Amino acid sequence: MAVSPLTKLYSGGGSISVSLHGEKAVFSELASTYPLKLLAPCIHDKTALVYLLSYGGGLVGGDEVDLNVNVQRGARLLILSQGTTKVFKTRIGRRQASVHAKGLAPGLASSHHDTTASLTQQNIAFRIAPDSLLLLLPEPVTCFRDASYHQRQTFHIERNGSLVILDWITSGRISRGEEWVFSRYHSTNEVFYDGKRVAKDTMLLENQELGPHIPERPLRERLKPYSCYAMVIFYGPQTRPILTDLASRYDQITIFKEKTPAQLIWSLSSLEAEDQGAIVRVAGLETEIVKNWLKDSLSRLEEAVGRDLYRRAFV
């Protein structure tokens, strides 16, 4: 059988492909280039584990990451990150790690400074084959002061494929007085099932001047009192046990008017009448409160990937 050629990667590019060999998951491809780094410490039966990392502990202005992920029939892939995804302060000019996006050869810098080039971008495309499972459970994104970040993730699911997507953000480095003081955060998640779009979620947060006659209202005022917001998308047959539990819990919620805000609030919205999926949104006064809620609410994923791998997601 002919071996397919490896994906050609440019700066910031990466490729993950997981398949089954007998009853055990194997990596058909695992490759990345600076500033992206992929670490695969273990495989547990049908489940492969990959950590998404970045050199230097975070992403800086101008970094661009383009990753393609393929989960083949029957395989399971758990994607985590080591610590929060830090997005550092925006800097004027272009970094060498991302020049290929403007048509230049890797390693060559442009001859002029471009303020838009300092935007930090991450684009990930996922393909989930029949009977396979993708669990994307990274740590939250933490944007530093004046950071500008754009993330786009697309998920293409074939029949009977399943996924759980966690996308969340913190207010920043509160200990340094950086609470919702980044410039821009834009995250989009789109889910397609058999070619039909079944979900699209977009979050856009900006600190910007609205004009001389419009009172300025910074993000901190708009988002208070909560310092962590999370979104989880569930889709496919392997997520039904979790959705059943969450729906039961949500039906029991009673809303009262309170003098002080609740430590955590959450909601659940179904995606389709056939109960194929749902979106859960969570907000908490502190990141740890949200993390503990997620750890408890998603605990039935242990049945799919095993307790040891699941516990790595919310350490």
C-alpha positions in Angstrom: 0.0 0.0 0.0 1.4 3.4 -0.9 2.2 5.7 1.9 0.7 9.2 1.6 3.2 12.0 1.7 3.5 14.1 4.8 1.9 17.4 5.0 4.2 20.3 4.0 4.4 22.7 6.9 5.3 26.4 7.1 6.1 28.4 10.1 3.4 28.0 12.7 1.9 25.0 10.9 1.0 21.6 12.4 -0.7 18.3 11.6 -2.2 15.6 13.7 -3.6 12.4 12.4 -4.8 9.6 14.6 -6.0 6.2 13.4 -6.6 2.7 14.8 -4.2 -0.2 14.4 -6.1 -3.2 15.6 -7.6 -2.0 18.9 -4.9 0.6 19.6 -4.6 4.3 18.6 -1.5 5.3 16.6 -0.3 8.6 15.1 -0.3 8.5 11.4 1.2 12.0 11.5 2.4 14.3 14.3 4.3 17.4 13.1 4.7 21.0 14.0 6.9 24.1 13.4 7.7 27.1 15.6 5.9 28.7 17.4 3.6 25.6 17.7 4.8 22.6 19.6 3.0 19.2 19.9 3.7 16.8 22.7 2.2 13.2 22.7 3.1 11.6 26.0 1.0 8.5 25.9 -1.7 6.4 24.2 -4.3 4.6 26.2 -6.1 1.9 24.1 -8.1 3.7 21.4 -7.4 7.1 22.9 -4.4 9.3 21.9 -3.4 12.3 24.0 -1.8 15.5 22.5 -0.7 18.7 24.3 -0.7 21.9 22.3 2.2 24.0 23.4 4.0 27.2 22.4 7.7 28.0 22.6 8.4 30.6 25.3 5.2 29.8 27.2 2.8 31.8 25.1 1.9 33.6 21.8 3.1 37.1 21.0 1.9 39.7 18.5 2.3 38.4 14.9 2.4 34.7 15.8 0.2 32.6 13.5 -0.7 29.0 14.2 -2.4 26.8 11.5 -3.2 23.3 12.6 -5.0 20.4 10.8 -6.4 17.6 12.9 -7.7 14.3 11.6 -9.4 11.7 13.8 -9.9 8.6 11.7 -12.6 5.9 12.1 -13.0 4.5 15.6 -10.2 6.5 17.1 -10.3 8.9 20.0 -8.2 12.0 20.4 -7.9 14.1 23.6 -6.3 17.5 23.1 -5.1 19.5 26.1 -2.7 22.3 26.9 -0.2 22.7 29.7 -1.3 25.8 31.5 -3.3 28.7 30.2 -2.8 29.8 26.6 -1.1 33.1 27.2 -1.4 35.9 24.6 1.3 38.5 25.2 1.2 42.2 24.5 0.8 43.4 20.9 3.9 44.9 19.3 4.2 47.0 16.2 5.8 45.1 13.2 5.9 41.6 11.8 7.5 38.6 13.5 9.5 36.2 11.3 7.4 33.3 12.5 4.4 34.4 10.4 5.7 36.0 7.3 4.5 33.1 5.0 1.0 34.3 5.4 1.7 37.4 3.3 3.3 35.4 0.5 6.9 35.7 1.7 9.3 32.8 2.0 9.7 31.5 5.6 12.4 33.3 7.5 12.3 36.5 5.5 10.9 39.7 7.0 8.9 42.3 5.2 10.5 45.6 4.5 7.9 47.7 6.3 6.1 47.7 9.6 2.4 46.6 9.6 0.3 47.3 12.7 -2.2 44.7 11.7 0.5 42.1 11.5 0.8 42.2 15.3 -2.5 40.4 15.6 -2.0 36.9 17.2 -3.9 34.3 15.2 -4.7 30.6 15.6 -6.7 28.6 13.0 -7.4 24.9 13.6 -9.4 22.6 11.2 -10.7 19.3 12.6 -12.1 16.3 10.8 -13.9 13.6 12.8 -14.5 10.3 11.0 -17.5 8.0 11.6 -17.5 6.4 15.1 -14.6 8.5 16.3 -14.4 11.0 19.2 -12.6 14.3 19.6 -12.2 15.9 23.0 -10.8 19.4 22.9 -10.3 20.4 26.5 -7.5 23.1 26.7 -6.8 25.4 29.6 -8.4 28.9 29.2 -7.0 31.7 27.1 -5.4 34.5 29.1 -4.8 37.8 27.3 -2.3 40.2 28.7 -2.6 44.0 28.6 -3.1 45.3 25.1 -3.1 41.8 23.5 -5.0 41.2 20.3 -6.1 37.6 19.6 -8.1 35.9 16.9 -9.0 32.2 17.0 -11.0 30.3 14.4 -11.8 26.6 14.8 -13.8 24.5 12.3 -15.1 21.0 13.0 -16.3 18.6 10.2 -18.0 15.6 11.6 -19.0 12.5 9.5 -21.9 10.3 10.5 -21.8 9.0 14.0 -18.7 11.0 14.9 -18.7 12.8 18.2 -17.0 15.8 19.8 -16.8 17.9 22.9 -15.3 21.4 22.5 -14.3 23.6 25.4 -13.4 27.2 24.7 -12.9 29.6 27.6 -11.3 32.9 28.6 -10.1 34.5 31.8 -10.1 38.2 32.5 -6.3 38.4 32.6 -3.6 38.7 35.2 -5.7 40.0 38.1 -2.7 40.0 40.5 -1.1 42.6 38.2 -4.2 44.7 37.9 -4.9 43.4 34.4 -8.6 42.7 34.4 -10.2 42.7 31.0 -7.6 45.2 29.7 -6.6 43.4 26.5 -7.3 45.1 23.2 -9.3 42.5 21.3 -10.4 38.8 21.7 -12.3 37.1 18.8 -13.1 33.4 18.9 -15.3 31.5 16.4 -16.2 27.8 16.5 -18.2 26.3 13.6 -19.4 22.7 13.6 -20.5 20.9 10.4 -22.2 17.5 10.4 -22.3 15.6 7.1 -21.6 19.0 5.4 -24.4 20.8 7.1 -23.5 23.5 9.6 -25.2 22.6 12.9 -23.5 25.2 15.2 -21.7 28.5 15.1 -20.5 30.3 18.2 -18.6 33.6 18.1 -17.3 35.7 21.0 -16.0 39.2 20.3 -14.6 41.3 23.2 -13.0 44.7 22.5 -11.8 47.7 24.4 -12.2 50.6 22.0 -13.0 54.2 21.7 -16.6 54.7 20.6 -16.4 58.4 19.9 -16.3 61.8 21.7 -20.0 61.9 22.4 -20.4 58.2 23.5 -19.5 57.5 27.1 -16.6 55.0 27.3 -17.6 51.7 29.0 -14.6 49.4 29.3 -14.8 45.6 29.2 -14.4 45.4 32.9 -17.6 47.3 33.4 -19.5 45.3 30.8 -18.4 41.8 32.0 -18.3 42.3 35.8 -18.6 40.6 38.2 -17.4 37.5 36.5 -13.7 36.9 35.6 -14.1 33.6 33.6 -16.4 32.7 30.7 -16.6 29.3 29.2 -18.5 27.7 26.3 -18.8 23.9 25.7 -20.3 22.3 22.5 -21.4 18.7 22.6 -22.3 16.8 19.5 -22.8 13.1 18.5 -23.9 9.8 20.0 -21.0 9.5 22.4 -22.0 12.7 24.2 -25.6 11.7 25.0 -24.9 10.4 28.5 -23.4 13.7 29.5 -26.2 15.7 27.8 -28.9 13.6 29.6 -27.3 14.4 33.0 -26.8 18.1 32.2 -30.4 18.5 30.9 -31.7 16.8 34.1 -29.7 19.2 36.3 -30.7 22.2 34.2 -34.4 21.4 34.5 -34.1 21.6 38.3 -32.6 25.1 38.4 -34.8 27.7 40.1 -34.0 31.3 39.5 -34.3 33.8 42.4 -33.5 37.4 42.5 -30.5 37.9 44.7 -28.7 40.9 46.3 -25.3 39.5 45.4 -24.3 37.7 42.2 -24.1 33.9 42.2 -20.5 32.5 42.2 -21.4 30.6 39.0 -24.1 30.7 36.5 -24.7 28.4 33.5 -27.2 27.7 30.7 -27.9 24.8 28.3 -29.3 25.2 24.8 -30.1 22.2 22.5 -28.8 22.3 18.9 -31.3 20.1 17.3 -34.7 18.5 18.0 -33.2 15.1 17.7 -31.0 15.8 20.8 -27.8 15.4 18.8 -26.0 18.2 20.6 -26.1 21.2 22.9 -24.2 24.3 23.9 -23.4 25.0 27.5 -22.3 28.5 28.7 -20.7 29.1 32.1 -19.6 32.2 33.9 -17.8 32.3 37.3 -16.4 34.8 39.7 -13.1 32.9 39.6 -11.4 30.6 37.1 -11.1 27.8 39.7 -14.9 27.9 40.3 -15.5 27.4 36.6 -12.8 24.7 36.3 -14.3 22.7 39.2 -17.8 22.9 37.7 -16.5 21.7 34.3 -14.5 18.8 35.9 -17.6 17.6 37.7 -20.1 18.2 34.8 -17.9 16.4 32.2 -16.9 13.6 34.5 -18.7 11.0 32.4 -16.0 11.4 29.7 -14.0 9.1 32.0 -16.0 6.3 30.5 -14.7 7.1 27.0 -11.0 7.9 27.7 -10.3 6.5 31.2 -9.9 8.2 34.5 -6.2 8.8 34.2 -6.4 10.7 31.0 -9.5 12.6 32.0 -7.9 13.8 35.2 -5.1 15.5 33.2 -7.7 17.9 31.7 -8.6 19.7 34.9 -5.5 19.5 37.1 
